[in-house]
């Protein structure tokens, strides 16, 4: 009886309650510590894909150009990205940038695998032609998907790895006579003007197309002085065919170029590339000058920008010819060392 009384007194004492609270708290902290063991924030890549063709409606027989943009928004490089695009039913494959390959069965375009660093963005372009017999109101749906090999962790949001662009067939109201042939909607770069004077050369390039020149990759402009033979197509650099010439890399804040907008290039401006240029002391009467915009990209047959005339396979319009009519010294830069240094673009096609 005395032992029972002592036990009751101990259980109701402040010391016992304090020890009880301490035990429970210690047990809780131990469980929390155990649960947190091995729980670390893992670096991973989060791919985000978006696509657009710039139009809500399309006419039968029209070419649609889809731009697919992939961004790595997380904290780890994505490796071995695989990009596929399921073509809409009742369309014909036209072109795919960056060596995209088309298989008619099951109607899918697949691009070669590629990596994407943290914060980087890249784009691919795809052109298809709608069947000419499609009825009014038919919806063309195009879906693209991207995934990586998971080497740096699973994508935390796989739902944004896929995107779909839809366009509704709308028959045009035709007032005869009207002929639609090789109709395409895209950017269209031209050399609008060449001005020689005051020891300099000013070249105006313009986007006369209906879509912007994208900013995913910069493009080259080549100037040829007395070339032989004359340039007639893309991937003809000035150096192999002309004794003198110059090159500009149109990049950084010069792109994108919206429809109707122009850019002016000068000798020795921030886009001028002295390492890829060699100029004479002066231009003389009778010298023949050519300028080509979007002149080089060894990875394609159309340069960097897939343009209207290249999609519809009409006449190439990226080259302009000029004959010099008077003696014009070309003033060299007084001191190349005194010019500010501008960084090279992160994305320009490499020249040989």
C-alpha positions in Angstrom: 0.0 0.0 0.0 2.8 2.3 0.8 4.5 1.5 -2.6 1.3 2.3 -4.4 1.0 5.6 -2.7 4.6 6.5 -3.6 4.0 5.6 -7.3 0.9 7.8 -7.4 2.8 10.7 -5.8 5.6 10.3 -8.4 3.2 10.1 -11.4 1.5 13.3 -10.2 4.7 15.2 -9.4 6.1 18.1 -11.6 9.4 16.1 -12.1 7.5 13.2 -13.7 5.6 15.6 -16.0 8.8 17.3 -17.1 10.5 14.0 -17.9 7.4 12.9 -19.8 7.4 16.1 -22.0 11.1 15.7 -22.6 10.8 12.1 -23.7 7.9 12.9 -26.1 9.8 15.9 -27.6 13.0 13.8 -28.0 11.0 11.0 -29.7 9.4 13.5 -32.1 12.7 15.0 -33.1 14.2 11.6 -33.6 11.4 10.6 -36.0 11.7 13.9 -37.9 15.5 13.4 -38.2 15.0 9.9 -39.5 12.4 11.1 -42.1 14.7 13.8 -43.4 17.7 11.5 -43.9 18.4 11.2 -47.7 15.8 13.8 -48.6 17.7 16.3 -50.7 16.6 18.7 -53.4 17.7 17.1 -56.6 18.8 19.1 -59.6 16.8 18.4 -62.7 15.9 19.7 -66.1 12.4 21.0 -66.9 11.7 21.2 -70.6 8.9 23.5 -71.9 7.7 23.2 -75.5 5.6 25.7 -77.4 4.6 25.8 -81.0 2.7 28.2 -83.3 2.0 28.7 -87.0 0.9 32.3 -86.7 -2.5 31.8 -88.3 -5.9 30.7 -87.0 -7.4 30.0 -90.5 -5.8 28.4 -93.6 -7.0 28.0 -97.2 -7.0 24.6 -98.9 -3.6 24.1 -100.6 -1.9 26.7 -98.4 1.6 26.0 -96.9 1.7 26.2 -93.1 4.9 27.0 -91.3 5.1 25.8 -87.7 7.8 27.1 -85.3 8.6 24.9 -82.4 10.4 26.4 -79.4 12.0 24.3 -76.6 13.3 25.9 -73.4 15.1 24.3 -70.4 13.8 26.3 -67.4 15.3 24.3 -64.6 18.7 23.8 -62.9 20.3 20.9 -64.9 21.3 20.3 -68.5 18.9 18.2 -70.5 20.7 15.5 -72.6 19.8 13.6 -75.7 16.6 15.5 -76.4 14.2 13.8 -78.8 11.8 16.0 -80.7 8.9 14.6 -82.7 6.1 16.2 -84.6 2.9 14.4 -85.7 1.8 15.9 -88.9 -1.9 16.8 -89.3 -4.0 14.5 -91.4 -4.6 15.6 -94.9 -1.3 17.5 -95.2 1.8 16.9 -97.3 5.3 17.3 -95.8 7.3 20.1 -97.1 10.5 21.0 -95.2 12.0 20.5 -91.7 14.9 22.5 -90.4 18.0 21.1 -88.7 17.9 17.8 -90.5 14.5 16.8 -89.4 13.5 13.5 -91.0 10.0 12.6 -92.2 8.4 9.1 -92.3 5.1 8.9 -94.2 4.1 6.0 -92.0 3.0 7.0 -89.4 3.3 10.6 -90.6 5.9 11.8 -88.1 8.9 14.2 -88.3 11.8 13.3 -86.0 14.8 15.5 -85.4 18.4 14.2 -84.4 18.9 14.2 -80.6 20.5 17.3 -79.1 21.4 18.7 -75.6 19.9 21.9 -74.1 21.8 23.7 -71.3 20.2 25.4 -68.3 18.2 28.5 -69.4 18.8 27.9 -73.1 16.2 28.0 -75.8 16.3 26.5 -79.3 13.8 26.3 -82.2 12.9 24.1 -85.1 10.8 24.9 -88.2 8.4 22.7 -90.1 6.4 23.4 -93.3 3.4 21.3 -94.5 0.9 21.9 -97.3 -2.9 21.5 -96.6 -4.8 19.3 -99.1 -6.6 21.3 -101.7 -9.9 19.3 -101.2 -10.4 20.0 -97.5 -13.9 21.2 -96.6 -14.8 24.5 -94.9 -14.4 24.3 -91.2 -12.1 21.3 -91.1 -9.5 21.6 -88.3 -5.8 20.8 -88.9 -4.2 19.8 -85.7 -0.4 19.5 -85.3 1.2 18.2 -82.2 4.9 18.3 -81.2 6.5 16.5 -78.2 10.0 16.6 -76.6 11.7 14.4 -74.0 15.2 13.8 -72.8 17.0 10.6 -71.6 16.4 11.3 -67.9 20.1 11.2 -67.1 19.8 14.3 -64.9 16.4 13.4 -63.3 12.8 13.2 -64.3 11.1 16.2 -65.8 9.0 17.6 -62.9 6.3 18.9 -65.3 6.0 16.5 -68.3 2.6 18.0 -69.3 4.4 21.1 -70.8 6.6 18.9 -73.0 3.8 18.8 -75.6 2.0 21.5 -77.4 -0.6 21.6 -80.2 -1.4 24.2 -82.9 -4.7 24.2 -84.7 -5.9 26.0 -87.8 -9.4 25.9 -89.4 -9.9 25.5 -93.1 -11.5 28.6 -94.6 -12.3 28.7 -98.3 -11.4 32.0 -99.8 -13.9 34.2 -101.6 -12.5 34.3 -105.1 -13.2 37.0 -107.6 -12.1 35.7 -111.0 -9.6 35.9 -112.5 -7.3 35.0 -109.7 -4.4 32.5 -109.7 -2.9 31.2 -106.4 0.4 29.4 -107.0 3.1 28.3 -104.5 1.5 30.4 -101.7 3.5 30.4 -98.5 3.6 32.6 -95.4 7.0 33.3 -93.8 9.8 35.9 -93.4 11.5 37.1 -96.6 14.9 38.8 -96.3 16.1 41.0 -99.2 18.9 43.5 -99.8 16.9 46.7 -100.2 19.8 49.2 -100.8 23.5 49.6 -101.2 25.0 53.1 -100.7 28.8 53.8 -101.3 30.1 57.1 -100.1 32.3 58.9 -97.6 34.7 56.0 -97.5 32.1 53.6 -96.3 29.5 51.1 -97.6 25.9 51.1 -96.2 23.8 48.0 -96.8 20.1 48.0 -96.0 18.5 44.6 -95.4 14.7 44.3 -95.0 12.2 41.6 -94.0 9.5 42.0 -96.7 7.7 38.8 -95.6 4.6 38.4 -93.4 6.3 36.7 -90.4 9.2 37.9 -88.2 12.8 36.8 -88.7 13.3 34.7 -85.5 16.1 35.4 -83.0 17.0 31.8 -82.2 20.1 32.0 -84.5 22.0 34.9 -86.1 22.6 35.0 -89.9 25.4 36.1 -92.2 25.6 38.9 -94.8 28.4 38.6 -97.4 29.7 41.3 -99.7 31.6 40.2 -102.9 33.9 42.5 -104.9 34.5 41.4 -108.5 33.6 37.7 -107.9 34.1 35.0 -110.5 31.8 33.4 -110.9 29.0 35.6 -109.5 27.1 34.2 -106.4 23.7 32.8 -107.3 22.6 30.8 -104.2 23.1 30.2 -100.5 26.3 28.8 -99.0 28.6 30.7 -101.5 30.9 32.7 -99.3 32.8 35.6 -100.8 36.3 34.3 -100.0 36.5 31.4 -102.5 35.2 33.3 -105.5 36.3 37.0 -105.0 39.7 38.7 -104.3 38.0 41.0 -101.8 34.9 40.9 -99.7 33.4 41.4 -96.2 31.1 39.7 -93.8 28.6 40.8 -91.1 27.0 38.6 -88.5 23.5 39.9 -87.8 22.8 38.9 -84.2 22.2 40.2 -80.7 19.8 43.1 -80.6 19.5 43.2 -84.4 17.1 40.3 -84.3 14.2 39.5 -84.5 13.3 41.5 -87.5 9.5 42.2 -87.7 7.7 42.2 -91.1 8.4 45.5 -92.9 11.4 46.4 -90.6 15.0 47.1 -91.9 18.5 47.0 -90.5 21.5 49.0 -91.9 25.0 47.5 -91.8 28.2 49.6 -92.2 31.9 48.8 -92.5 33.4 48.5 -89.0 30.1 48.5 -87.2 29.4 46.1 -84.3 28.2 43.4 -86.7 31.2 43.7 -89.1 33.6 40.7 -88.9 37.2 41.8 -89.7 38.4 38.2 -89.3 36.2 37.2 -92.3 36.8 40.4 -94.4 39.5 41.7 -96.8 38.9 45.0 -98.5 40.9 46.9 -101.2 42.2 50.4 -100.6 39.5 51.8 -102.9 36.7 50.9 -105.2 37.2 51.8 -108.8 34.7 52.6 -111.7 33.5 49.3 -113.2 34.0 47.2 -110.0 31.1 44.8 -109.6 29.7 44.4 -106.1 27.2 41.7 -104.9 25.6 41.5 -101.5 23.8 38.3 -100.2 21.7 38.3 -97.1 21.4 35.0 -95.1 24.4 33.8 -97.1 25.7 30.8 -95.2 24.7 27.9 -93.0 26.4 24.5 -93.8 23.6 22.7 -91.9 20.9 23.6 -94.4 20.2 24.4 -98.0 18.4 27.7 -97.2 20.7 29.5 -94.8 19.4 30.3 -91.3 16.0 31.8 -92.1 13.5 29.6 -94.0 11.9 32.2 -96.3 8.8 32.5 -98.5 10.6 31.8 -101.7 12.4 28.8 -100.3 9.2 27.2 -99.0 7.4 27.8 -102.2 10.5 27.1 -104.4 10.2 30.3 -106.3 13.0 32.6 -107.5 15.8 33.3 -105.1 15.8 37.0 -104.1 18.6 37.3 -101.4 21.3 38.7 -103.8 21.7 42.2 -105.3 24.3 43.4 -107.8 25.8 46.9 -108.1 28.3 48.4 -110.6 30.6 51.1 -109.1 30.6 54.3 -111.2 33.3 56.4 -109.5 36.5 56.1 -107.6 35.8 55.7 -103.9 38.5 55.2 -101.2 37.5 52.9 -98.4 38.6 54.6 -95.2 40.2 52.0 -92.9 39.5 52.1 -89.2 42.1 54.4 -87.6 42.8 52.0 -84.8 41.0 48.7 -84.4 42.3 48.6 -80.8 40.4 51.7 -80.0 37.1 50.2 -80.9 34.9 48.8 -78.1 34.8 45.0 -78.0 31.5 43.3 -78.6 30.8 39.7 -77.7 30.3 37.2 -80.4 26.8 35.8 -80.6 26.1 32.6 -78.8 24.3 31.2 -81.9 25.8 31.9 -85.3 26.5 29.3 -88.0 30.3 28.6 -88.0 32.1 29.7 -91.1 35.0 27.6 -92.5 
